[in-house]
Amino acid sequence: KKNESILLLILRLLYIEKAKELRLVDDVVARIEEIHEKYDMLNINSKQKLDRTSLKSVFSTFKRYNLIQTMDRDITAYDARIIIYPSILFAITHDSLDAMYNAVMDKLDSYNMRGEDEDEEDEEDIMQD
C-alpha cells in the first residue's frame, strides 16, 4: 500500500534524525505529531489522508514486523509516542533508497523535459501569431 510505503520512509527518516542526537543505548522515540508533520510536507497529490483507521492498520503491520513499538494506549493521538527500532534500517536498505531516488529523479526530469517542450511550442505559437 502507498501509505505503508510513505510511513515506512518517514519512520526511517525520523529514526536517522533522532539517532544522531542520542547515545547508542537510548531508544529512538517519535511522536505521532512528527509523523503527521513529515507526511503533510510531502507534495503528493494522490496521497491518501492519514486518518485514524489507516494509521492503526499501518502501525499494526509495523509492530508485527518488529519495526516499532507503541508506548501509549491511543496511538492515533498527536502526543502519542512510538519507539522506532533499528530494524527499520533493514526494511528499506540504502541501495533500495538510492534506486528509488534515481527513479524519482528520472521521472521528474521527464516531466521537466515535457514542460520545456510545451513551453517551446507555446513560444513558437506566439511567434507565429
N, C-alpha and C positions, 0 to 999 in steps of 0.2 A: 504494500500500500504506500501511496505517496506520503501520507502523514507520518507513517513509521519511519520512512527513509529520512524525511526532513528532521524529525525529532531525534533520530539517531545521530545525524550530523551535528545538530545543535548540542546534544549532550556531550559528544566528543569534543566539540569546541570549548564548551564550559569546563570539561574535565581538564583540558590542556591549560586553559587560562588560570584556573584555580590551583592546579597542581604546582604551577610556577611559584605561587605565593606560600605554599605550605611546606612543612617538613615531610620527610618520607613516611613517617608513622601516622600522620594525620589523614583522616578521611576527607574526601572531596565531597562537599555538601553544596547543593544548589537549591535555590528557592524556585517554586513554580512561576513566580513573577518574572524571574530572569529568563526562564524558558519562553514565556509569553512575549517578553520584550524582543528576544532574538527572532522569534517566529514572525512577529509583526514587522521587523526590519526587512524581512525578505520581500522583494518586489516581484512576487509570483502571482500573476493574475488568476491562475486556475487553482491556487491552493485552497484547500477546504478550511472552513472556520475551525479553530481549535476549541471545540466545545467539551463539556464535562465528560460526555459519554466516550468520545474518541480518545480523550486523554487517559481515562481509566483503562480503556481497552489496550492502548499502546503501552502504557506503563505495566499492565499485567503481563503482556508479552515480554517486555524487557526484564521484568522480575523473574520470569520463568527461565530466561537465558542467563541469569545472574549478572546482568549489566547494571542494575540499580537495586536499591532497597529503599522503600518508603519509610519515613520517620514519623509521619503524622497520620492520624486516622482519616481525615478528609483530604485526599491527595489533590483534589481539584481546587482547594482554597489557595489564593495567591500567596499566602505566607507559609504554605506547606513546604516541607523540605524533603529532598531525596539525597541519598548517598549514591554517588556515581562511582562504580568500581573500575579498577584499572582494565578489566576485561573489555571495556568499551573501546579501547585502542585496537583490540583484535577483531572487533565486529566489523570494522571498516579499516583495512590496512592502509598504510601510507601509499603504496602502489595503486590501490583502488582509488584513493583520493586524487592522485596525480592523473589517472586515466579519466576520472570524472571531470576534473578541472580542464584537461585538454579537450574533452568532448564539448564542454560548455563553451570554451573559448572558440572552438571551430564553429559552433552553431552561431555564436554572437558575430563572428567575422562574416559568416554567410549572410546574416541579417543586415549587417552594416554594408556589405557589398551590394545587396539588393536595394538598400536605401539610397546608396550613392548612385546606382544605375537609374533609379526612379528620379532622383534629383537632376541628373544629367538630361534625362528625357524631358523633364519639366522645363529646364533651361532651353533646350532645343525648341520645344513648342513655343516658348515665349519669344525666342529669337525669330522664328518663322512668322509670327503674328506681326 
